[in-house]
Amino acid sequence: MFKTNEYFDGKVKSIAFETAEGRATVGVMAQGEYEFGTSTVEYMTVISGQMDVMLPGETTWKTYKEFETYIVPKDVKFKVRVNGDTAYRCLYK
């Protein structure tokens, strides 16, 4: 029914599920800096905490707080930095 994912030696964990809008994950990240790759467009919403994000082509970090969403294009790499445990939802389009 649900698929669990674990990345970066267990510092990032998520659970995948289906929504009315499509495939999604909810997860948590421990303090750290991470680089992810995409295969679809991703709508990332911070649920708890905050994320500093550097999207492709950018040279500065942008901070996203609770209930703020950013969109990551398909087939790119992007960086995320969190200063404490942070929860998120990712909707894949």
C-alpha positions in Angstrom: 0.0 0.0 0.0 2.7 2.5 1.0 6.3 2.5 -0.2 9.0 3.8 2.2 12.2 5.4 1.0 15.5 6.2 2.8 18.3 8.3 1.6 21.6 9.7 2.9 22.3 7.0 5.5 18.7 7.4 6.9 18.9 11.2 7.3 16.0 11.6 4.8 13.0 9.3 4.9 9.7 9.4 3.1 6.5 7.4 2.5 5.0 7.4 -1.0 1.3 7.3 -1.6 -1.3 8.3 -4.2 -3.4 11.4 -4.0 -6.3 12.8 -6.1 -3.6 15.0 -7.7 -1.2 12.2 -8.4 1.8 10.5 -6.8 3.2 12.1 -3.7 5.6 11.5 -0.7 5.6 12.9 2.8 8.9 12.8 4.6 11.4 14.2 7.1 15.0 15.5 6.8 17.5 15.6 9.6 19.8 18.6 9.9 22.2 18.7 6.9 22.7 19.6 3.3 21.5 17.3 0.5 21.4 17.2 -3.3 18.5 15.6 -5.1 17.7 14.8 -8.7 14.3 14.9 -10.4 12.6 12.8 -13.1 9.3 14.7 -13.0 8.3 18.2 -12.0 8.1 18.3 -8.2 6.0 20.6 -6.0 7.7 20.7 -2.6 5.8 22.0 0.4 7.4 22.5 3.8 5.1 21.1 6.5 7.2 21.8 9.6 10.5 23.7 10.0 12.1 25.4 7.1 14.3 24.6 4.1 17.0 26.6 2.3 16.9 25.6 -1.4 19.2 26.3 -4.3 17.4 25.6 -7.6 19.2 24.9 -10.9 20.8 28.1 -12.3 20.6 29.9 -9.0 23.7 31.1 -7.0 22.0 31.9 -3.8 19.9 30.0 -1.3 16.2 30.8 -0.8 14.4 30.0 2.5 11.0 28.3 2.5 9.0 28.2 5.7 6.0 26.2 6.9 3.3 25.9 4.2 5.4 27.5 1.5 5.8 25.6 -1.8 8.6 25.7 -4.4 8.6 24.0 -7.8 11.5 22.0 -9.2 11.7 21.3 -12.9 12.0 17.8 -14.4 15.5 16.2 -15.0 17.6 18.6 -12.8 19.6 18.5 -9.6 18.9 20.8 -6.7 20.2 21.4 -3.2 18.4 21.5 0.1 19.8 22.6 3.4 17.9 22.2 6.8 19.1 23.4 10.2 16.8 21.1 12.1 14.3 18.3 11.6 12.0 19.4 8.8 8.9 17.7 7.3 7.8 18.1 3.7 5.3 16.9 1.1 6.4 16.4 -2.5 3.8 16.1 -5.3 5.0 14.7 -8.6 3.5 16.0 -11.8 
